[in-house]
Amino acid sequence: MSDSDSLKLAAFDLDGTLLDSAASIVAGVMDCWEACGFPLPEPGDIKRIIGLPWDESVRALLPGAGDAEFAHIRNYHDEVARGVRTRPAREQTLFEGVHDMLDEVEEAGFLLAIITSRSGGRLRDLLATEGIHHRFVTLKTTDNGPGKPNPHLMYQALEETGVEKHNAVMVGDTTFDMQMARNAGTMAVGVSWGVHETGELVEAGAHSVLDDIREISPTLNRLAGGKS
């Protein structure tokens, strides 16, 4: 067995998988759309696009959006960042059991990564706030290239860690996570506590869909193998 074949990678999505943030994201989009004078989307439609790259999510919620609409949104976020506008309240926290689950996966011999559609700066802030930034050997965001379901970010994570694709598993709550994993040739594990339904995750290519965070570590061991 080569050194690379002994390495295992568990790549996690953030929102809806590790972080209970859907309500916060919905509220943030609604505040932005209202401030920009756009027609307000349905909250359920916002949840459906969580996990897509930013530009794709905007076009999904605002069909026909062009340069002017994108400029309005960027200006809104710039004003929030500069304190010109009040920052919307953010109520988001790790799902119960995340710390213990990451311990178990790491102890089983997996390297840990995050692949998300968040920006790099915002991701690092969130992980630092939750005290888990140190857990991950690589963080992949849309700052690094095309987002989900494009396999680009998974390919980068595999290259950086030296893990072979058959020893890597993507864990996520959306069809975009499952499609990215299958496009990259890795295993795909869905979780049912996020924004997409179990049947959708299976149809998108999930090898397994879990209802309990305590199932993640044994499932990863079964699919990709932990320490021998």
N, C-alpha and C positions, 0 to 999 in steps of 0.2 A: 504494500500500500504506500502510495506517495504521500509526502507531507500535506499536499493540497487536498488529497482525498480524505485526510483525517480531520480537516477543518469543517465546522458546521456553522451555518448562519441562520439566525432568526431575525427577520426584518419585520418591523411593526409599522403599521399606520398609526397616526396619532389620534385625530378627532374621530370619536365614535368607537375607537378600539381601546386606547389607553386613557383618553381624556373625554370626560362627559361634558361636551361643549356645544352640542347641537342648539340648545336654547339660546346660548350666548351668540352663536353665529347668526341665527335667525334674527335676533333682536338687532344685531349690528347691521345686517343688510337692510332691514326695514328702516332703521334710522337714516342710513345713507341714502336710500331711495327716496325717502320723504324729503330730506334736505335738498336733494338734487331735482325734485319735482317730477320724478318718474312714477308711473303707475305702480302701486304697491303689489308685489307678488303674493301668492298664497304661502303661508309658512311651510306647508307640506312640499311645495315646489322648491323652496330654498333648501330644505333638508335633502331633497333628491340629488342636488348638485354638489353637496359637500364632498370634497375629495377630488373634484376636477381642478385643473389649473385655473387661475383667476380669470384670464381672458375668456376661456370657454364657459365658465360659470356665469359671467356677466352676459354673454350672448344668449345663454340658455334662459336667463331670467328677463332679459331685455332684447327680444328679437329685433334685429336690424340695427343694433347698437354700432355706432361708428366712432370716429375720432372725437367728436364733440362730447358724446356721452362718456367715453372713457376719460376725457379730460375733466369732466365734472366730478367723476368718482375719485380720480386722483387728487383733485383739488380739495375735496371734502376730507379725505384721509390726511392730506398735508395740514389742513387747518386743525384737525383733531390732534395731530402730532405736535403742532406748535402751540396748542392750548387756546387757539382762537375759538374753537368749538369745544363743548364739553364732551369728554370721552364717554361713550356709552358704558354703563355698568356691565362688568363681565363676571358672570357667575359660572365658573367652570372649575372642575377638580378631577383628579384621577378617579377612575372607577375603583370601587372597593376591591382589594385583593391584588392590585397591580404590583405593589412592591414585593409581595411574597411570590407572585408568579415570576417576576423577573429574576428573583433569587434562584428559583427552581430551574428556570431555563438556563441561566448562566452556570449553575452548579452541574447541569447535565452536559456541559462542555460546548455550548453554543456561544458564538460571538453574537452580540446584539447590535442591531442597526434600526434606524428609523427612516422610512421613505414616506414623505408627505407632500401635500400641495401647499403647505404653509411657506412663507418666505423664511430664509435662513435666520435672519435677525429675530423675528417673532418666535420661531421655533426654539432658539437658544434661550430666549427670555422665559418661555413657558416651562421648558425643562428645568431651568435653574430655579424658578419659583417652586416647582414641585419637588425639587431635590433629587432629580434622576438624570441630570445631564451627564454625569460621570459614567453612567451605565453603558453608554453606546459607543462603539468603536468608530462608527461613521454615521453622519446625518446627511440625508439626501433630500433636497428640496427643489422646487422649480427654479431656484437660482442656478442650479447645476445643469439645467437642460430641460428637454420636453418632459411634461408630467404624465401621470397616469391617464389612460391605460398603455401609453407608450412604454416599452421595456427599458428605455435608456437609463433611468435612474437605478434600476435593479442591476443592469449590466455594470454600471459604475461601482455599485456596492460590491459585486462579486470580484471585480478587478482589483479594487482596493484591499479587500480582505484575503484574496487568494483562494476563495471558496469555489468549488465546482458547483455548477447549477443544480445537479442532482442532490446536493447536500444542503440546499438552501430552501427555506420556507418563508412565504409572505403571509402575515397575519393581518387581516383587515375586515372592515365592516361593510365595504361597498363592492359593487360589481367591478368598479374601476381597479380596485386592488387585485381582485381575482383575475381579471383580464390581463393586467400587467404581468402578474406572476406566470400565467400560462404563456403569454407572448415571449417571456424571457426563458421559458423552459424549466422554471422552478416549481416547487410544490405550492399549493394555495390553500390556506385555512381561513374560513370565514367565521365571524362571530355574530351572534344574533341580537346583541344588545345595542347595535348601532342604528344606522339609518336605512339600510336596505334589508328586504325580507329574505328569509332562509331560502325559499324557492328561487329567488333571483340570484342569490350567491351560487347555488348549485348549478343553475343554468349557465352562469358565467364561467364555470369551470372549477369551483371549489372542490378539493379532494375530501374535505370534511367541513362541517359547519357546527360550531360549538355553542351551547347555551349557558355554559358556566366557565368563568375564567380559570377555575381550578383544573379544567380539562386541557388547557393549552400545553403545559409541559409534557404530560404523557402522550398527547397527540403528536407533538413535534418529535419526541423520541421514536414514536412508531413510524413516522413518515420519513424522517431524515436521520434518526439515530443520535443519541447523546454519547457520553463517555462510555467506552467499552470497559 
